[in-house]
């Protein structure tokens, strides 16, 4: 059993979407081509997870927070397709989970993960779902 403190990417919403995608649930649309350069975060490798947060279309609040629109949703793609500044296309074959802000045509969160990372995410999600269902059944929903 895990402690209550875990990495941000284990957020239940992200895990739920990952579980459905890994289990074969269809996504609503095909992958889109994103404009960026192929890079790896320091210490990341193709066998690891790489996460990016983009805030460009959002205004910063006084407390430093960025509030996203209510209608953002998670998507899981089989890979990440990019187009560099000079128009050169590239593909990262890791599973990619994005938080999609459709009205702004923007992906504020992009997480590329190896199959090992995705399977860890799937196991954690399955555990948390079972835990919540048991709480609800026992009348102890939090």
Secondary structure, DSSP 8 states (H G I E B T S, - for coil): ---S---GGG-HHHHHHHHHHHHT---SS---EEE------TT--TTS-EEEE--TTS---TTS-----TT-EEEEESSEEEE-TTS-EEEE-SEEEEEEETTTTEEEEEEEE-HHHHHHHHHHHHHHHHHHHHHHHTT---
